[in-house]
Amino acid sequence: MDLLIKNGTVVNSNGRYKADVAVKSGKVVAVGIGLDPQGAEIVDATDLLVLPGGLDVHTHLELPVGDTLSADDYMTGTRAAACGGVTMVIDFVMQGNGQGLLEAVKGRDKLAAPKACVDYGFHVAITDLTDDILDEMESAVNMGVTSFKVFMTYAFGITDGVFYKVLRRSKDIGALVMVHAENHDVLEIRKAEFIAQGKTSAWYHYLSRPEFVESEADIRAIELAKSVGAPLYIVHLGCEDGMKAVEKARTEGYPIFAETCPHYLNFTCEVYKRPDGRNFVCSPPMKGQASQDALWLGIENGNIATVATDHCPFQTTEKDWGKDDFTKIPNGCMGIENLYPYLLSEANKGRISFERAVELCCANPAKLFGCAPQKGYIAPGSDADIVLYDPSKDFTISQKNMHSTIDYTIWEGVQLKGYPVRTYSKGALVYKDGEFVGKPGHGEFVKRNPVKRSGPAL
């Protein structure tokens, strides 16, 4: 073996136990007590938790937005991921008008492959559906891209009829459709009215797309998926009534899965009243306290399947484009380095169990997106994506101790109980005691498998 992690407490989604973990050639080869090191490097994990690496299944790296790009590229974004214990990201590929799905994926892979510090995969956002694209969806699945996104808003959003066709096709090929759910027509009317009234601050970003704008679209999306019996994954769920709709559909036996984000769990719409409120502008926006409470209840009762980040940050100067007009603020927040530490801190504080945190950030994303048990678990045969976590370590988030390229963080001053001290990606040490020690190009494309689902169980 190459590496032996001794004396730690292994935590998977289904339980925890004292054990050593042996690694060879990038894989976990044994988990047990008193393993013989056989000349391997020995790492003492006494008093530490030994966790699977996290999966952030919702990122936007190097994303073209208007006249700029999201600020983290595939190197700086995956570097930050590694330093937060995330060992795989699934990034979004935006289909261009007239562009084939495989063409779009191959173009993004050329960007990612030489830069990625941890493993990666892709979802494809379908913006220009034709009969040829419907056929090509199966080719993408065979390539290992098993998930497709549709937007119900933005200029590139699709109609309900297109959404229906994508859902129907996905059921046949074992793909998972993801949806950004907001009512486009209503939010555009509200935006225009506020601007005409001179109401231009970040607070009106929230008021232009409040709870009902999201929940109406959540309900509509769920009904479309139910009509064809197709699985549906709602990205960045942020509202109470949307959470209720997910719970109702799952209780009825439908394969409806919801993702929420750390910023919805930690902040409410009150942030938009702050002087730096534009830094928190994302869509859907953070909502009121009742919605935050509903999301935490969804985490506790199992109706939230995953937590991911929607990592799509912009520099302060770019956020400042909208200081006098909220419609000009680039939409997106950072979180790729904060995802896993935040959920683990909440577990350390007793709000959820460590097993549930691992389920939300590791096991469930791996199951839903077709890369389990290679990812999301510590078990013989799995990739040696391993995080050593010190539950006694106090950590205060600051832009100064993050590893992104962004010149601020919405998480500034948030205090965490416990923090990762080492991250291994396929057995290679990529983060140690606050420092990135990996290298660009270490990460590889992960070919994912189609997963056909007929009910709410993962």
Sequence and secondary structure as in RCSB ss.txt:
>XXXX:A:sequence
MDLLIKNGTVVNSNGRYKADVAVKSGKVVAVGIGLDPQGAEIVDATDLLVLPGGLDVHTHLELPVGDTLSADDYM
TGTRAAACGGVTMVIDFVMQGNGQGLLEAVKGRDKLAAPKACVDYGFHVAITDLTDDILDEMESAVNMGVTSFKV
FMTYAFGITDGVFYKVLRRSKDIGALVMVHAENHDVLEIRKAEFIAQGKTSAWYHYLSRPEFVESEADIRAIELA
KSVGAPLYIVHLGCEDGMKAVEKARTEGYPIFAETCPHYLNFTCEVYKRPDGRNFVCSPPMKGQASQDALWLGIE
NGNIATVATDHCPFQTTEKDWGKDDFTKIPNGCMGIENLYPYLLSEANKGRISFERAVELCCANPAKLFGCAPQK
GYIAPGSDADIVLYDPSKDFTISQKNMHSTIDYTIWEGVQLKGYPVRTYSKGALVYKDGEFVGKPGHGEFVKRNP
VKRSGPAL
>XXXX:A:secstr
  EEEEEEEEEETTEEEEEEEEEETTEEEEEESS   TT EEEE TT EEEE EEEEEE TT EETTEE S  HH
HHHHHHHHTTEEEEEEEEE  TT  HHHHHHHHHHHHTTT SSEEEEEEE  S  HHHHHHHHHHHHHT  EEEE
ESSSTT   HHHHHHHHHHHHHHT EEEEE   HHHHHHHHHHHHHTT  STHHHHHHS HHHHHHHHHHHHHHH
HHHT  EEETT   HHHHHHHHHHHHTT  EEEEE HHHHH  GGGGGSTTGGGG  SS    HHHHHHHHHHHH
HT   EE   B    HHHHGGGTT GGGS   B  TTTHHHHHHHHHHTTSS HHHHHIIIIIHHHHHTT TTTS
S  STTSB  EEEEEEEEEEE  GGG  SS S  TTTT EEEEEEEEEEETTEEEEETTEE   TT   B     
   SSS  
